[in-house]
Structures are given as C-alpha cells and as structure tokens.
Amino acid sequence: MRQKRWLLFLLGFIACILFFSRGRVEGVKLKSDDGQPVYNHTLALTLVEYTSAVYMSDLTQLFTWTCERCNGLTKGFQVVEIVVDIENCLQAYVGVAKDLNAIVIAFRGTQEHSIQNWISDLFWKQLDLNYPDMPDAMVRFNQQVLLSSGFLHCQVHHGFYSAYHNTTVRPAVLGAVKRAKKIYGANISTIMVTGHSMGGAMAAFCGLDLVVNEGEENVQVMTFGQPRIGNADFASYYSLLVPNTFRITHDRDIVPHLPPYFYYFPQKTYHHFPTEVWVRDLNVLKLVRFGVEKVCDNTGEDPTCCRSVMGISISDHLRYFGVDMMCETWRQCNIVMSHEMERYSRKDSKGNIFLSQTVPSTKTKTLSKTGESSL
C-alpha cells in the first residue's frame, strides 16, 4: 500500500512538472510585450479541433456544426462556407469563432486513398513564386533585407502550391472571408488559418496569399504535421510577411521531414519556415504518457527539434494532442449530405460542391439526417 502511494505521488509530481514546463498559456495571448508572436498552448488545443473537424465527410453535420468533432473548444462556431473540390479531392471550410473574435479557415489533409492527393504530395518539383510586387513587399516589412534588391529567388512545392492556387479552393475561400466580414461586421479583425499535413501546406499558402494579395494585416497561421513547401528564400520571405506562424510537429511524425532537407545545400534544398513547436512524447514507467512542448529557434530547421530524431512514424502523424487527424473511415473522397442541404448548396460545371450561409442563422441546426445522399 505504501509503495502504491509513493508511486501515485511520484506520477503526480512528474505531471505537475511537465504541465508547468511546457509553457502553457492561459487565455489567448498572441503577442509578447515587445510585440513578437508567442506560442499559445490553449490556442493550439482549439485549432487542432478545428483541423480535425475538416476531415468529416458528413457535410450536413459539418455545416450545422453538430458533428461528433464539432464540440469541446469549438462550440458556437458558425460555418460560412464549405468547399469540396471533387475533381482534386480537397475540402476546406470558413467560419467565425466569436470566442476567438476571428475568422477560422481550415484545410483538410491528404485523403488516404486519393490518388490526386498523393500525386500532389509527391510532386517535389519546385516552382518559381512570382507574386505581384514581391520585392516591394519585402522592403515594406524589413528595410534591411538584401533579398529585396533582386537576389530573392523563391521556389515552392509545385503540387501544394497548385492545390491551393489552381483549384476551386482559393476563390471560394477568399470569397467566404469577404462574406464573413460582411455578415459579422468589422469587429472580426483576425483571420486564423489552420490545416494538417497537405492541409497545413495549403493553409500556409492561404495565409501568405491573404497578406500579399488581399492586403490582410492580422493573419495567424498554425499548422499540424506540415511538410516543407519551399526553399530557403521562400522561408525568409514567408517569415517576414506572416510572422505569426507556428508549425506544430509531433515526436517522430514522418511528414515534417518531407520533402527532405539537405544540410550541406541549405539554399538549394527544401527549407521549413519558423516557428516550429515540437511536441515530444514522454512515457513514465510505461503507465502515463505526456506531451512535452519545445518552442524551437527562428531558423525553421532547428537541429534540436524534430530534426533530432528519425521521422519514421505514421501514427504520430495521424494524432496531435490526442485528437485524430484523419477521416472517420478509410475511403476515397466520399461525402454524405442530406437533401435538405440543397437550399444551401450549389455545384459548378465540374461537380464541385459549395455550401454557403449568407446570414447568421440557427435554422440549420434542426436539419434531419433523413434522405442522405453519398457522393
């Protein structure tokens, strides 16, 4: 009995140490006293739930925010638009979280059996990034950056870039952001963009797009298990324009190690942008499992964070903060939607689906699940 008490005391003591050492921040403080972005554990726990929800295939439940994953820290969320790109097997949603005073944009990651997604993921060829006024934007954010004098050569992952920019996703998302501001008023000033895996890559491109091409000033990006999406010049360009960005990596998750980074060719290889937050699993006597968080340096390739271990785990990729990051079942791009949703939906000539809300409403909460159709 005495040994059991000592064991329980020891486990409780270790739990307290880990809890306070991982930098948990109560509330939603997003900047330090000097104006620099700070990692917020509570916000991460919230956004991971939003990211998990985008994997839901029942569009009726997702649109009405009644799905099994649409609870916890995300209660009260109002969906403005869901876009399902059938042709490229992509899904995203835009809505308003009043407790965060923010528009939230979430992108779905790779579907397990989607050939289109895997082609995008494995297409490692780099593409030149030529946003309008790129040098001017660099000067505007940092007068001392020599990259703005013509040495800037940003290259990005062709597949991930195209998944966001060259599909129905981008115009639908940008249109929904404008509509959300119109519906909910100017008080919603923050835009939070999130995603997992390939969805994290799309979230990063969306965040940059909102700043550079749409003129948004308060954009925050948090991704989970995101792969590398560009070269070192792109990482510098991105980090200057979207400084409030955090990439969460989980222990030995394989995806943040891809495409590979070659230490001896830092300017020629793929390169992560900052800031990484590495969540390392720690087992105590094989009885209790804790997540210990480390906020990494500002290089994007901190050798003491996820790069310090072999990225060999798929299971670490599919679960973040204890939340599943995958669809309910293993299937290829199937969705389910009740016939009652037709008044909120439209299709384009390619069969892509858009569910839109034009005014704040709770009427959709009473929709039944009868008459469902599967696509």
Secondary structure, DSSP 8 states (H G I E B T S, - for coil): -HHHHHHHHHHHHHHHHHHHHTT--SS---B-TTS-B---HHHHHHHHHHHHHTT--BHHHHHHT-STTS-GGGTT-EEEEEEEETTTTEEEEEEEETTTTEEEEEE----TT-HHHHHHHH---EEE---TTHHHHHHHH-TT-GGGGTT---EEEHHHHHHHHTSSHHHHHHHHHHHHHHHH-TT--EEEEEEETHHHHHHHHHHHHHHHTT--S-EEEEEES----BBHHHHHHHHHH--SEEEEEETTBSGGG-S---TT-TTTSB---S-EEEEEEEEETTTEEEEEEEE--TTS--TTTGGGS---BSTTTSEETTEE-S-SS--SS--EEEGGGGGGEEE-TT--EEEE-SS--SGGGG--S-SEEE-
